[in-house]
Amino acid sequence: MFILWVMLGLLALYIIRAFRGPTIWDRLLAMNLIATKIIIIIIAIASVADLGFMLDFAIIYALSGFIGSIFIALFLSQRKLGKIRGKEKGNSVTNADSIKEEGKN
């Protein structure tokens, strides 16, 4: 039972890190850690309560979290590469700058 309280405490710290992370990569790492702690909590509850079917939920949650993290990382890396490629072509105007310019007109 003590391990569950420790995991819940760590989970609270990771949630704070997810909201306060200085970069998007820190937030992504915090979300992965949150998913890992939730999986550990599910497995601990399943072993204490002798509920074997909850292990299936833990496996499904782990797979969906892994796939989601891969897609988010790919999206963020492609977005970053797109900005770099735009600057190499001489187009240094970002989307935020173009939106500001359209708002002034």
N, C-alpha and C positions, 0 to 999 in steps of 0.2 A: 504494500500500500504506500510505503514511503517513496518508492520509485515513481509512482503516479504524481505525487505532489511535486517532486523534483522536476518531472517532465512538464507539468503545468506551469511551474515557475519559469523554466527555460522558454516555454512557449510564449509566455507573456513578454519576456525580454526580446524574443525574435519578432513579435508583433510590433513592439516599439521600434525596433531596428528597421522593419519594413516601412514604417511611416516616416522615419527620420533619416533614412539612408541618403547620403549626399549624392550618390549616383544611381542610375537605373540598375546597374549591375549589382550594387549592394542590395537593392530592393529585391532583385531576382534571387539572389543568394538567400536572403532572409525568407522569402516565400518557399524556397526549396527546403530550408531547415524547418519551417513550420510544417510542411507536408511530412517530413521525416518524423518529427515528433508526434504528429497525429497518428502515423502508422504504428509507431512504438506504443502509443497509448492504446490503440485498438488491439494490438497483439497482447499487451499486458492484461487488458480486460478480458480478452478471449481465454487466456490461460488461467486466470483466477476464477472466472465464472464457468469454466469448462464449456465454452461455446465455440466449437470448431468451425462453424459456418462463418464466424466473424473474420477468420483468417482469409477467406475468399474476398471479403470486402477490403481487407488490408492490401491484398495483392492487386485488386482492381484499382484501388486508390493510388497505389504506388505506380502502376503502369500509366494511369491517366496523368498523374503529376509529372512523370518523366517525359511523356510525350508533349505535354503542355509546356514544360520548361524548354524543350528542344525547339518548339515552334516559336516561342517568345524570343529566345536567343537568336534564332535565324532572322526573325523579323527585325530585331534591333540591330543586328550586324548588317543586314541589307540596307536598312535606313541610314546607318552611318556611312556605308560605302557609297550610297547614292549622293550624300552631301559632299563627300570627298571628290567624287567624279564630277559633280557640278562645278566645284571650285577649280578643278584642273582645266575645264573647258573655258574658263574665264567668266563663268556665271557665278559671282560671289553673293548674289542676292538669295537669301533664304526665304522659305515660305512665310515666316513671321514678318519679315521686312516687306514682302509683297502684299500681305494682308493689311499692314499698317498703311502702305501707300494707297491701297484701294479705299480704305476708310477715310482718308483725307480728301478724296475727290468728291 
